[in-house]
C-alpha cells in the first residue's frame, strides 16, 4: 500500500479515539450526575451541619466569656459588700457563685464562704467545705491546694502532727507556689514531734525566700533562730558554695 492509501486508517483511528474520549466524558458526567442525584442532598446536609457546629462553637465561646465576665463582676461586688458590712447580701451572691459553671469563681466563692464559717467559730463546717474544695478535681489545682492548706491549718491542733506532714508534703518543697504556708505548717508539726533538726532548715528556707510575704519571712526567721539556725549564716554559706561552684565550672 502507498502512504496515500494508509491515511484513511489513521483518520479513522483518530476519530475512534475522539469518540472514545467523548464516551468516557459522557460516562463520567453521567456518573457525577448519578452520584449527585443519590448523595447530593446528604453532602449538602453534612456541609450545613459542619457550618452549624462551627457557628455553635463560636457562639459557645462567646457565651462562656460573657458568663465569666458576669461572674467576675458578681464576685467583686460580693467582696465589696463584705467590706461594707453587708454580709447577708454578699453571702447570697457567693452561694450563687459556688454553683457557677466557671470553676475559678466557683472555687473562690467556696473558699470565701469557708473562711467566713471559720471566723464565725463554725470550724467543723469550715473544715468540711475546705475538704470538699480540695477533693474537687474539676477545680483548678491552685485553689485545691489552698483549700488543703486552710483545712490542715484549721485541724492543726486536733490531728497528729505526722498527718500534717504527710498531707502537706507535696506542697512544702521550695519552689512550690504554696511553699511558704505549707512549709510553715510542716515545720511547726516537726516542732510538735520534737524534730527540731527537721523544722529548723524549713524555717530558714522560708526566711530567705524573697518572693514570700515579709511577715511570714520574719516569723520564720525568728523560729529558725529559736531553733539555733542563723539564717544570715545560712545565706552566706549558700552564697559561698555557689561562688565555689561557679569558679569550678569556669576552670579557675
C-alpha positions as CSV (number, residue, x, y, z in Angstrom):
1,X,0.0,0.0,0.0
2,X,1.0,3.6,-0.7
3,X,1.1,6.2,2.1
4,X,-1.9,7.7,0.4
5,X,-3.9,4.5,0.9
6,X,-3.0,4.3,4.6
7,X,-4.2,7.8,5.5
8,X,-7.9,6.8,5.9
9,X,-6.9,4.3,8.6
10,X,-5.1,6.9,10.6
11,X,-8.0,9.3,10.2
12,X,-10.4,6.6,11.4
13,X,-8.1,5.8,14.3
14,X,-8.1,9.4,15.4
15,X,-11.8,9.6,15.0
16,X,-12.2,6.5,17.2
17,X,-10.0,8.0,19.9
18,X,-12.0,11.2,19.9
19,X,-15.2,9.2,20.1
20,X,-13.9,7.1,23.0
21,X,-12.9,10.3,24.8
22,X,-16.4,11.7,24.3
23,X,-17.9,8.4,25.5
24,X,-15.7,8.5,28.6
25,X,-16.5,12.1,29.3
26,X,-20.2,11.3,28.9
27,X,-19.9,8.3,31.3
28,X,-18.0,10.5,33.8
29,X,-20.7,13.2,33.6
30,X,-23.4,10.5,33.9
31,X,-21.6,9.1,37.0
32,X,-21.3,12.5,38.5
33,X,-25.0,13.2,37.8
34,X,-26.0,9.9,39.3
35,X,-23.7,10.5,42.4
36,X,-25.2,14.0,42.9
37,X,-28.7,12.6,42.5
38,X,-28.1,9.9,45.1
39,X,-25.9,11.7,47.6
40,X,-26.0,15.4,46.8
41,X,-28.5,16.3,49.4
42,X,-26.7,14.3,52.0
43,X,-23.4,16.0,51.1
44,X,-25.1,19.4,51.4
45,X,-26.6,18.4,54.8
46,X,-23.1,17.3,56.0
47,X,-21.6,20.7,55.0
48,X,-24.5,22.5,56.6
49,X,-24.1,20.5,59.8
50,X,-20.4,21.3,59.9
51,X,-21.1,25.0,59.4
52,X,-23.8,24.9,62.1
53,X,-21.4,23.1,64.5
54,X,-18.6,25.6,63.9
55,X,-21.0,28.5,64.4
56,X,-22.3,26.9,67.6
57,X,-18.7,26.5,68.9
58,X,-18.1,30.2,68.3
59,X,-21.3,31.1,70.0
60,X,-20.5,28.9,72.9
61,X,-17.1,30.5,73.3
62,X,-18.7,34.0,73.3
63,X,-21.3,32.9,75.8
64,X,-18.6,31.4,78.1
65,X,-16.6,34.6,78.0
66,X,-19.8,36.6,78.7
67,X,-20.7,34.3,81.6
68,X,-17.1,34.7,83.0
69,X,-17.4,38.5,82.8
70,X,-20.8,38.4,84.7
71,X,-19.4,36.1,87.4
72,X,-16.3,38.3,87.8
73,X,-18.5,41.3,88.4
74,X,-20.6,39.3,90.8
75,X,-17.6,38.2,92.8
76,X,-16.1,41.7,93.0
77,X,-19.5,43.0,94.1
78,X,-19.8,40.3,96.8
79,X,-16.3,41.3,98.1
80,X,-17.3,44.9,98.2
81,X,-20.4,44.1,100.1
82,X,-18.4,42.1,102.7
83,X,-16.1,45.0,103.2
84,X,-19.1,47.3,103.6
85,X,-20.6,45.0,106.3
86,X,-23.4,43.7,104.0
87,X,-22.7,40.1,104.8
88,X,-26.2,38.7,104.1
89,X,-26.3,40.1,100.6
90,X,-22.7,39.2,100.0
91,X,-23.1,35.6,101.1
92,X,-26.2,35.2,98.9
93,X,-24.1,36.2,95.9
94,X,-21.3,33.8,97.0
95,X,-23.8,31.0,97.3
96,X,-24.9,31.5,93.7
97,X,-21.3,31.7,92.5
98,X,-20.5,28.5,94.3
99,X,-22.7,26.8,91.7
100,X,-21.3,28.7,88.7
101,X,-20.1,26.9,85.6
102,X,-16.7,28.8,85.7
103,X,-14.5,26.7,88.0
104,X,-12.3,29.5,89.2
105,X,-15.1,31.7,90.6
106,X,-16.8,28.6,91.9
107,X,-13.7,27.7,93.9
108,X,-13.1,31.3,95.1
109,X,-16.7,31.7,96.3
110,X,-16.5,28.5,98.3
111,X,-13.1,29.4,99.8
112,X,-14.5,32.8,101.0
113,X,-17.6,31.1,102.5
114,X,-15.4,28.5,104.3
115,X,-13.2,31.4,105.7
116,X,-16.4,33.2,106.9
117,X,-17.6,30.0,108.6
118,X,-14.2,29.7,110.4
119,X,-14.4,33.3,111.6
120,X,-17.9,32.6,113.0
121,X,-16.5,29.7,115.0
122,X,-18.1,27.1,112.8
123,X,-14.9,25.2,112.5
124,X,-16.3,21.8,111.5
125,X,-18.4,23.3,108.8
126,X,-15.4,25.2,107.5
127,X,-13.2,22.1,107.5
128,X,-15.9,20.1,105.6
129,X,-16.1,22.8,103.0
130,X,-12.3,23.1,102.6
131,X,-12.2,19.3,102.2
132,X,-14.9,19.4,99.6
133,X,-12.9,22.0,97.6
134,X,-9.6,20.2,97.9
135,X,-11.2,17.0,96.7
136,X,-13.0,18.5,93.7
137,X,-11.0,17.5,90.6
138,X,-13.0,19.9,88.4
139,X,-11.5,22.9,90.2
140,X,-8.1,24.5,89.4
141,X,-5.2,22.8,91.3
142,X,-4.1,26.1,92.9
143,X,-7.4,26.6,94.7
144,X,-7.5,22.9,95.7
145,X,-4.0,23.3,97.2
146,X,-5.0,26.4,99.1
147,X,-8.1,24.7,100.4
148,X,-6.0,21.8,101.7
149,X,-3.7,24.2,103.5
150,X,-6.6,26.0,105.1
151,X,-8.1,22.7,106.1
152,X,-4.9,21.5,107.7
153,X,-4.5,24.8,109.4
154,X,-8.0,24.6,110.9
155,X,-7.4,21.0,112.0
156,X,-3.8,21.5,113.2
157,X,-4.4,21.2,116.9
158,X,-6.7,18.2,116.6
159,X,-4.8,15.9,114.3
160,X,-1.5,14.1,114.7
161,X,1.5,16.2,113.6
162,X,2.7,13.3,111.3
163,X,-0.6,13.6,109.4
164,X,0.1,17.3,108.9
165,X,3.5,16.4,107.4
166,X,2.1,13.7,105.2
167,X,-0.8,15.7,103.8
168,X,1.3,18.8,103.1
169,X,4.4,17.0,101.8
170,X,3.7,17.7,98.1
171,X,3.3,21.4,98.8
172,X,6.1,22.0,101.3
173,X,9.0,22.0,99.0
174,X,10.9,25.1,97.9
175,X,9.6,26.4,94.6
176,X,6.1,25.3,95.1
177,X,3.6,28.2,94.9
178,X,2.3,27.4,98.4
179,X,5.7,26.6,99.9
180,X,5.5,29.4,102.4
181,X,2.3,28.5,104.1
182,X,2.6,24.7,103.7
183,X,6.3,24.8,104.8
184,X,5.5,26.8,107.9
185,X,2.7,24.3,109.0
186,X,5.1,21.4,108.2
187,X,7.9,22.9,110.3
188,X,5.5,23.6,113.2
189,X,4.4,19.9,113.0
190,X,8.0,18.8,113.2
191,X,8.4,21.0,116.3
192,X,5.4,19.3,117.9
193,X,7.1,16.0,117.2
194,X,10.3,17.1,118.8
195,X,12.2,17.0,115.4
196,X,13.8,20.5,115.6
197,X,16.6,19.3,113.3
198,X,13.9,18.9,110.5
199,X,11.9,22.1,111.4
200,X,14.9,24.5,111.5
201,X,16.0,24.2,107.9
202,X,12.5,24.6,106.6
203,X,12.1,27.8,108.7
204,X,15.5,29.0,107.4
205,X,14.5,28.3,103.8
206,X,11.2,30.3,104.2
207,X,13.1,33.2,105.8
208,X,15.5,33.6,102.8
209,X,12.9,33.2,100.1
210,X,12.4,36.7,98.8
211,X,9.2,36.2,96.9
212,X,7.3,35.3,100.2
213,X,5.4,37.9,102.3
214,X,7.7,39.8,104.7
215,X,5.6,38.9,107.7
216,X,5.9,35.2,107.0
217,X,9.7,35.5,106.4
218,X,10.2,37.4,109.7
219,X,8.2,34.9,111.6
220,X,10.2,32.0,110.0
221,X,13.5,33.8,110.8
222,X,12.5,34.1,114.5
223,X,11.6,30.4,114.6
224,X,14.8,29.4,112.9
225,X,16.8,31.5,115.3
226,X,15.0,29.9,118.3
227,X,16.0,26.5,116.9
228,X,19.6,27.5,116.7
229,X,19.9,28.3,113.0
230,X,21.3,31.7,111.9
231,X,19.6,32.5,108.6
232,X,22.3,35.1,107.8
233,X,25.0,32.4,108.1
234,X,22.9,30.1,106.0
235,X,22.7,32.7,103.3
236,X,26.4,33.4,103.5
237,X,27.3,29.7,103.2
238,X,24.9,29.3,100.3
239,X,26.4,32.2,98.5
240,X,30.0,31.0,99.2
241,X,29.1,27.5,97.9
242,X,27.5,29.0,94.8
243,X,30.7,31.0,94.1
244,X,32.9,28.0,94.5
245,X,30.7,26.0,92.1
246,X,30.8,28.9,89.6
247,X,34.6,29.2,89.8
248,X,35.0,25.4,89.4
249,X,32.8,25.4,86.3
250,X,35.0,28.1,84.8
251,X,38.1,26.1,85.5
252,X,39.7,28.9,87.5
